[in-house]
Amino acid sequence: MRILKKALLLFAFALMMNFIITTSSEATSMPKTNFGQIERVDVITDVLPEGEKVVALAINYKKEINTHSLSNSTFEVNALHGENAAMRNITKVYANTSPELSDQGKNGNFVIIELDKNDPIAGTLFYDIRTGINTRLSLEYTVTQVKDIKTAIGNNVPTTPNVLVNSGEINLVVDDFSEKVITDENGNFLNYRLFEPENTGEKQPLVLFLHGAGERGVSNDVQLLANRGAISWAHPDQQAMNSAYVAAPQAAIGASWTSQTNSKLLLNLIETLKNEYPIDPDRIYITGISMGGMGTWSLIQSNPDLFAAAIPVCGTGNVNLARNLVNLPLWVAHSADDTTVPVSGSRNMVNAIEGAGGKVVRAEYAGNLSKDAANAAAQQLLNTAIANGSHTLYSEYVRGTTPINGHFAWVPTYENDVLRNWLFTNVRGH
């Protein structure tokens, strides 16, 4: 009896030591989701016009799952974004053969849980009104399978306890941008993200996007996440129509795009990309919002022969240099009720170009039109410009119609198919 008791104690001690060693080993490595039938769980984010949001979860099961055994009530999802915690609303659940969103489910090892994009906790960014800076929050998700599901061959997959979603993230389009940095001889630098299109064997355009003041920093991510100013040009649908390189630099906190240092760095960036990649020097485009709109005006006024066209959004420039822009194709956009950068900034520049001999066409329409109606309004303005032989187009969004905020003129601008496609019709010297 004494020998048996001693043996049991030794066995218990061995189990405890094995638990400690295993737990310690797992604690020193990156946390992994590996519970029961689940290999891993990833959050899926997408950059929407209002900024990046967690739009779905992808659960990788060890077995192929029957998509018809799933419903919106199969799972519960809880989110922790920084210090904010809440349950997420589920809008769609289906199986898939890859960790991707789909219009229709099909049997596969992945279960996709789509989440309500309008949930208050859906966004990944925190805007500090004291500093005027956006930062990305840490994301932690727990998912509970509250109902049994079936494998593709009919076997039962039982319910599970909460599983911490810290395996990783899938960031739609953002993951297609590489992280880079450019420096000058004095040690000044700009972090930037670069999207490279598929290699077609031909030289391709470059779109340079300049972010607003709220995206300054050294994280080299929020300039992609806060809005679709860069993402819209790299989206697969857009790339299918107009393949292009997309560069999105990030200015440091306290810096501006119009400083001599950053202006030189931006020019160096363009030259570096031209030398390292098959970029067409006659199809270099620039666009920017707010502080980036000001940077756009500044760079094209000083280097009008470098660019093929530009889209300055809710910015302002130097009216005394407007004569340099008479022949440069421009599509300017601003909201009438912008209280951050007054609409006079764009109006004055457009008027100054006209005063210097440029042909200008103007249009006012709502910023919250449906996609088709917005495209039609932009097309009408473009048709007028073509008929008049005008290089300068100005869209002003009617007071009270710009989504989110009167300053957010970039929302209707970058969502407009006609405006985006117009950019690529312009070739330097033509």
C-alpha positions as CSV (number, residue, x, y, z in Angstrom):
1,M,0.0,0.0,0.0
2,R,2.9,2.3,0.9
3,I,4.6,1.5,-2.4
4,L,1.4,2.2,-4.4
5,K,0.9,5.5,-2.6
6,K,4.5,6.5,-3.3
7,A,4.0,5.6,-7.0
8,L,0.9,7.7,-7.2
9,L,2.7,10.7,-5.7
10,L,5.5,10.3,-8.2
11,F,3.1,10.1,-11.1
12,A,1.2,13.2,-9.9
13,F,4.5,15.1,-9.6
14,A,5.6,14.0,-13.1
15,L,2.3,15.3,-14.5
16,M,2.7,18.6,-12.7
17,M,6.2,19.1,-14.0
18,N,5.1,18.3,-17.5
19,F,2.3,20.9,-17.2
20,I,4.8,23.5,-15.9
21,I,7.3,22.8,-18.7
22,T,4.6,22.9,-21.4
23,T,3.0,26.0,-20.0
24,S,6.4,27.7,-19.7
25,S,7.4,26.7,-23.2
26,E,4.1,28.1,-24.6
27,A,4.4,31.3,-22.6
28,T,7.8,32.1,-24.1
29,S,6.6,31.6,-27.7
30,M,3.9,33.4,-29.6
31,P,0.5,32.4,-28.3
32,K,-1.2,29.9,-30.6
33,T,-4.8,28.8,-30.9
34,N,-4.7,25.0,-30.8
35,F,-7.8,23.7,-29.0
36,G,-9.5,20.5,-29.9
37,Q,-10.6,20.6,-33.5
38,I,-9.3,24.1,-34.1
39,E,-5.8,24.8,-35.6
40,R,-5.9,28.6,-35.4
41,V,-8.1,31.6,-35.5
42,D,-7.4,34.9,-37.3
43,V,-9.1,38.2,-37.4
44,I,-9.8,39.6,-40.8
45,T,-9.6,43.4,-41.2
46,D,-10.6,45.6,-44.1
47,V,-10.1,49.3,-44.7
48,L,-13.4,50.9,-45.3
49,P,-14.1,54.6,-46.2
50,E,-14.3,55.4,-42.5
51,G,-11.1,53.5,-41.6
52,E,-10.0,50.0,-40.8
53,K,-12.4,47.6,-39.1
54,V,-12.4,44.0,-38.0
55,V,-15.0,42.5,-40.5
56,A,-14.6,38.8,-39.9
57,L,-12.9,35.8,-38.2
58,A,-11.4,32.9,-40.0
59,I,-11.3,29.6,-37.9
60,N,-9.1,26.9,-39.3
61,Y,-10.5,23.5,-38.3
62,K,-8.6,20.3,-38.6
63,K,-11.4,18.7,-40.5
64,E,-13.4,19.8,-43.6
65,I,-16.6,21.4,-42.3
66,N,-20.0,21.1,-43.9
67,T,-21.1,24.7,-44.6
68,H,-24.8,23.7,-44.3
69,S,-24.3,22.8,-40.6
70,L,-23.4,26.4,-39.8
71,S,-25.7,29.4,-38.9
72,N,-25.4,32.8,-37.3
73,S,-26.2,31.3,-34.0
74,T,-23.4,28.7,-34.1
75,F,-20.8,31.0,-32.5
76,E,-20.4,33.9,-30.1
77,V,-17.7,36.4,-30.6
78,N,-16.3,38.9,-28.1
79,A,-13.8,41.6,-28.8
80,L,-11.3,43.6,-26.9
81,H,-10.0,46.6,-28.8
82,G,-7.5,48.3,-26.6
83,E,-9.5,48.8,-23.4
84,N,-12.9,48.5,-25.0
85,A,-14.7,45.2,-24.8
86,A,-18.0,44.1,-26.3
87,M,-19.8,41.3,-28.0
88,R,-19.7,41.5,-31.8
89,N,-22.8,41.0,-33.9
90,I,-22.5,38.1,-36.4
91,T,-24.0,38.7,-39.8
92,K,-23.0,35.6,-41.8
93,V,-21.3,32.2,-41.1
94,Y,-20.1,29.8,-43.7
95,A,-17.3,27.3,-44.6
96,N,-14.6,28.0,-47.2
97,T,-11.5,26.3,-48.6
98,S,-9.4,29.3,-47.7
99,P,-9.4,32.1,-45.0
100,E,-11.3,34.5,-47.3
101,L,-14.6,36.2,-47.5
102,S,-17.0,34.8,-50.0
103,D,-20.5,35.5,-51.3
104,Q,-21.4,31.8,-51.0
105,G,-20.0,29.1,-48.6
106,K,-18.6,25.8,-49.6
107,N,-17.3,22.8,-47.6
108,G,-13.7,23.5,-46.4
109,N,-11.4,23.6,-43.4
110,F,-12.1,27.2,-42.7
111,V,-15.2,28.7,-41.1
112,I,-15.7,32.4,-41.8
113,I,-17.7,34.5,-39.3
114,E,-18.6,37.8,-40.8
115,L,-19.2,40.6,-38.3
116,D,-21.4,43.7,-38.4
117,K,-19.3,46.6,-39.7
118,N,-21.5,49.1,-37.9
119,D,-20.7,47.6,-34.4
120,P,-19.3,50.5,-32.2
121,I,-16.3,48.4,-31.4
122,A,-15.5,47.3,-35.0
123,G,-12.9,50.0,-35.7
124,T,-9.2,49.3,-35.0
125,L,-8.0,52.9,-34.6
126,F,-8.0,55.3,-31.7
127,Y,-8.0,59.0,-32.4
128,D,-6.7,61.1,-29.6
129,I,-8.4,64.5,-29.7
130,R,-5.6,66.0,-27.5
131,T,-2.8,65.2,-29.9
132,G,-4.8,64.8,-33.2
133,I,-3.1,61.5,-33.9
134,N,-4.5,58.1,-34.8
135,T,-3.0,54.9,-33.3
136,R,-3.9,51.3,-33.9
137,L,-5.3,49.4,-31.0
138,S,-4.3,45.9,-29.9
139,L,-6.9,43.4,-30.9
140,E,-7.9,40.3,-28.9
141,Y,-10.9,38.2,-29.8
142,T,-12.6,35.2,-28.2
143,V,-14.8,32.9,-30.1
144,T,-17.1,30.3,-28.7
145,Q,-18.7,27.5,-30.7
146,V,-22.0,27.2,-28.9
147,K,-23.6,24.6,-31.1
148,D,-22.3,21.3,-32.6
149,I,-21.4,21.3,-36.2
150,K,-20.7,18.6,-38.8
151,T,-17.7,17.7,-40.9
152,A,-18.1,17.2,-44.6
153,I,-18.4,13.5,-44.1
154,G,-21.0,13.8,-41.3
155,N,-19.0,13.5,-38.2
156,N,-19.9,15.6,-35.2
157,V,-17.7,18.5,-34.1
158,P,-18.8,19.4,-30.5
159,T,-19.0,22.8,-28.9
160,T,-15.8,24.4,-27.5
161,P,-15.0,26.8,-24.7
162,N,-13.6,30.3,-25.5
163,V,-10.5,30.4,-27.7
164,L,-8.4,33.5,-27.6
165,V,-7.9,34.8,-31.1
166,N,-4.2,35.7,-31.1
167,S,-3.0,33.5,-33.8
168,G,-2.7,36.4,-36.2
169,E,-4.4,38.8,-38.5
170,I,-5.4,38.9,-42.2
171,N,-5.4,42.5,-43.3
172,L,-7.1,42.8,-46.7
173,V,-5.1,44.8,-49.3
174,V,-2.9,46.2,-46.5
175,D,-0.9,43.0,-46.3
176,D,0.0,43.5,-50.0
177,F,2.0,46.7,-49.1
178,S,5.7,46.1,-48.1
179,E,7.3,48.3,-45.4
180,K,10.2,50.5,-46.5
181,V,12.2,53.6,-45.6
182,I,14.0,56.3,-47.5
183,T,16.8,58.4,-45.9
184,D,18.8,61.4,-47.0
185,E,22.5,62.3,-46.4
186,N,21.6,64.1,-43.2
187,G,19.9,61.1,-41.6
188,N,16.3,62.4,-42.2
189,F,14.0,59.7,-43.2
190,L,10.4,58.8,-44.3
191,N,8.9,55.4,-43.6
192,Y,6.6,54.3,-46.4
193,R,4.5,51.5,-47.7
194,L,4.7,50.3,-51.2
195,F,2.2,48.2,-53.3
196,E,3.7,46.5,-56.3
197,P,1.4,45.4,-59.1
198,E,1.7,42.2,-61.0
199,N,4.7,42.2,-63.3
200,T,3.3,42.7,-66.8
201,G,6.7,43.3,-68.4
202,E,5.8,46.9,-69.2
203,K,6.4,50.1,-67.2
204,Q,3.5,51.0,-65.0
205,P,2.2,54.2,-63.4
206,L,3.0,55.3,-59.8
207,V,0.4,56.8,-57.5
208,L,1.9,58.7,-54.5
209,F,-0.6,59.3,-51.6
210,L,0.1,61.8,-48.9
211,H,-1.9,61.3,-45.6
212,G,-3.4,63.9,-43.3
213,A,-2.1,65.3,-40.0
214,G,-3.8,62.6,-38.0
215,E,-1.7,59.8,-39.5
216,R,1.7,61.2,-38.6
217,G,4.1,59.0,-36.6
218,V,6.6,56.2,-37.1
219,S,4.3,53.2,-37.0
220,N,4.2,53.0,-40.8
221,D,0.7,51.6,-40.9
222,V,-2.0,54.2,-40.0
223,Q,-1.4,56.1,-43.3
224,L,-3.0,53.0,-44.9
225,L,-5.6,52.3,-42.2
226,A,-7.3,55.6,-41.4
227,N,-9.0,55.9,-44.8
228,R,-8.9,54.6,-48.4
229,G,-6.6,57.3,-49.7
230,A,-3.9,54.7,-50.5
231,I,-6.0,51.5,-50.4
232,S,-8.4,52.5,-53.1
233,W,-5.6,52.5,-55.7
234,A,-4.3,49.1,-54.7
235,H,-7.7,47.3,-54.4
236,P,-7.9,44.3,-56.7
237,D,-10.9,45.7,-58.6
238,Q,-9.0,49.0,-59.2
239,Q,-5.8,47.2,-60.2
240,A,-7.8,45.1,-62.7
241,M,-8.7,48.3,-64.5
242,N,-5.6,50.4,-63.8
243,S,-2.5,48.5,-62.7
244,A,-0.1,50.8,-60.8
245,Y,2.5,51.1,-58.1
246,V,1.2,52.8,-55.0
247,A,3.5,54.5,-52.5
248,A,2.2,55.9,-49.1
249,P,4.9,57.6,-47.0
250,Q,4.4,58.6,-43.3
251,A,5.5,62.0,-42.0
252,A,6.8,62.2,-38.4
253,I,4.7,63.7,-35.6
254,G,5.1,67.5,-35.8
255,A,6.2,67.4,-39.4
256,S,4.4,68.6,-42.5
257,W,4.6,67.7,-46.2
258,T,5.5,71.2,-47.2
259,S,8.7,71.4,-45.2
260,Q,11.9,71.6,-47.3
261,T,13.2,68.4,-45.7
262,N,10.1,66.3,-46.5
263,S,9.6,67.9,-49.9
264,K,13.2,66.7,-50.8
265,L,12.6,63.3,-49.4
266,L,9.4,62.9,-51.4
267,L,11.2,63.8,-54.6
268,N,14.0,61.4,-53.7
269,L,11.4,58.7,-53.1
270,I,9.9,59.2,-56.5
271,E,13.4,59.0,-58.1
272,T,14.3,56.0,-56.1
273,L,11.2,54.1,-57.1
274,K,11.7,55.1,-60.8
275,N,15.2,53.6,-60.6
276,E,14.3,50.4,-58.7
277,Y,11.0,49.5,-60.4
278,P,9.6,49.5,-63.9
279,I,7.7,52.8,-63.4
280,D,6.6,54.9,-66.4
281,P,8.1,58.4,-65.8
282,D,5.3,59.9,-67.9
283,R,2.6,58.5,-65.6
284,I,3.5,59.6,-62.1
285,Y,0.4,60.8,-60.2
286,I,0.0,62.4,-56.7
287,T,-2.9,62.8,-54.4
288,G,-3.4,63.8,-50.8
289,I,-5.9,64.8,-48.1
290,S,-5.9,67.7,-45.7
291,M,-2.2,68.2,-44.8
292,G,-1.5,65.8,-47.7
293,G,-3.7,68.0,-49.9
294,M,-1.5,70.9,-49.0
295,G,1.6,68.8,-49.7
296,T,0.1,67.8,-53.1
297,W,-0.4,71.5,-54.0
298,S,3.1,72.4,-52.8
299,L,4.8,69.6,-54.7
300,I,3.0,70.1,-58.0
301,Q,3.5,73.9,-57.9
302,S,7.2,73.5,-57.5
303,N,7.5,70.5,-59.9
304,P,4.7,70.8,-62.4
305,D,6.7,68.9,-65.1
306,L,7.2,65.9,-62.9
307,F,3.6,64.8,-62.6
308,A,1.0,63.6,-65.2
309,A,-2.0,64.6,-63.0
310,A,-2.9,65.3,-59.4
311,I,-5.9,65.1,-57.1
312,P,-5.6,67.5,-54.1
313,V,-8.4,66.9,-51.6
314,C,-9.5,69.5,-48.9
315,G,-6.1,71.3,-49.1
316,T,-4.8,74.7,-50.0
317,G,-1.8,76.0,-51.9
318,N,0.0,79.2,-52.9
319,V,-2.2,81.2,-55.3
320,N,0.9,83.1,-56.4
321,L,2.2,79.9,-58.0
322,A,-1.1,79.0,-59.7
323,R,0.3,79.9,-63.1
324,N,2.6,76.8,-62.9
325,L,-0.5,74.6,-62.9
326,V,-2.4,75.9,-65.9
327,N,-1.5,72.9,-68.1
328,L,-1.4,70.2,-65.4
329,P,-4.5,68.0,-65.2
330,L,-6.1,68.5,-61.8
331,W,-9.2,67.2,-60.1
332,V,-9.7,69.2,-57.0
333,A,-12.3,68.2,-54.3
334,H,-13.5,69.8,-51.1
335,S,-16.6,70.0,-48.9
336,A,-18.5,73.3,-48.6
337,D,-18.8,72.9,-44.8
338,D,-15.2,71.9,-44.0
339,T,-14.4,73.5,-40.7
340,T,-10.8,72.1,-40.5
341,V,-9.5,73.3,-43.8
342,P,-11.9,75.9,-45.1
343,V,-13.3,75.4,-48.6
344,S,-11.7,78.7,-49.6
345,G,-8.4,76.8,-49.8
346,S,-9.5,74.9,-52.9
347,R,-11.8,77.7,-54.3
348,N,-8.9,80.2,-54.2
349,M,-6.5,77.9,-55.9
350,V,-9.0,77.0,-58.7
351,N,-9.9,80.6,-59.2
352,A,-6.2,81.5,-59.3
353,I,-5.5,78.9,-62.0
354,E,-8.4,80.3,-64.0
355,G,-7.1,83.8,-63.5
356,A,-3.7,82.7,-64.8
357,G,-5.3,81.5,-68.0
358,G,-6.4,78.0,-67.2
359,K,-9.8,76.6,-68.2
360,V,-11.7,75.5,-65.2
361,V,-15.0,73.5,-64.8
362,R,-16.9,73.3,-61.5
363,A,-19.7,71.2,-60.1
364,E,-21.6,71.0,-56.8
365,Y,-23.2,67.8,-55.8
366,A,-23.9,65.9,-52.6
367,G,-21.2,63.9,-51.0
368,N,-23.6,61.1,-49.9
369,L,-25.0,60.2,-53.3
370,S,-25.4,56.5,-54.2
371,K,-22.4,55.1,-56.0
372,D,-24.2,55.2,-59.4
373,A,-25.4,58.8,-58.8
374,A,-22.0,60.0,-57.7
375,N,-20.4,58.4,-60.8
376,A,-23.0,60.1,-63.0
377,A,-22.3,63.5,-61.4
378,A,-18.5,63.1,-61.8
379,Q,-19.0,61.9,-65.4
380,Q,-21.1,65.0,-66.2
381,L,-18.3,67.2,-64.9
382,L,-15.7,65.3,-66.9
383,N,-17.8,65.5,-70.1
384,T,-18.0,69.3,-69.6
385,A,-14.2,69.4,-69.1
386,I,-13.6,67.4,-72.3
387,A,-16.0,69.6,-74.3
388,N,-14.3,72.8,-73.0
389,G,-10.7,71.5,-73.3
390,S,-10.3,72.1,-69.5
391,H,-7.4,70.6,-67.5
392,T,-8.8,71.7,-64.1
393,L,-11.9,70.1,-62.6
394,Y,-13.4,71.1,-59.3
395,S,-15.9,69.0,-57.3
396,E,-17.5,70.7,-54.3
397,Y,-19.7,68.6,-52.0
398,V,-22.8,70.3,-50.8
399,R,-23.0,71.5,-47.2
400,G,-24.2,68.8,-44.8
401,T,-23.8,65.9,-47.2
402,T,-20.3,64.6,-46.7
403,P,-20.3,61.3,-44.8
404,I,-18.9,61.3,-41.2
405,N,-17.7,64.9,-41.1
406,G,-17.5,68.0,-43.3
407,H,-13.7,67.6,-43.5
408,F,-13.9,64.0,-44.8
409,A,-14.1,65.0,-48.5
410,W,-11.8,62.1,-49.3
411,V,-14.7,59.6,-48.7
412,P,-16.8,60.5,-51.8
413,T,-13.6,61.4,-53.7
414,Y,-11.7,58.1,-53.5
415,E,-15.0,56.0,-53.8
416,N,-15.7,57.6,-57.1
417,D,-15.0,55.3,-60.1
418,V,-15.0,58.0,-62.7
419,L,-12.6,60.2,-60.8
420,R,-10.1,57.4,-60.1
421,N,-10.2,56.2,-63.7
422,W,-9.7,59.7,-65.0
423,L,-6.3,59.9,-63.2
424,F,-4.9,57.2,-65.4
425,T,-6.0,58.8,-68.7
426,N,-3.4,61.5,-68.2
427,V,0.1,61.1,-69.6
428,R,2.8,63.7,-69.1
429,G,3.4,65.8,-72.2
430,H,0.1,64.8,-73.9
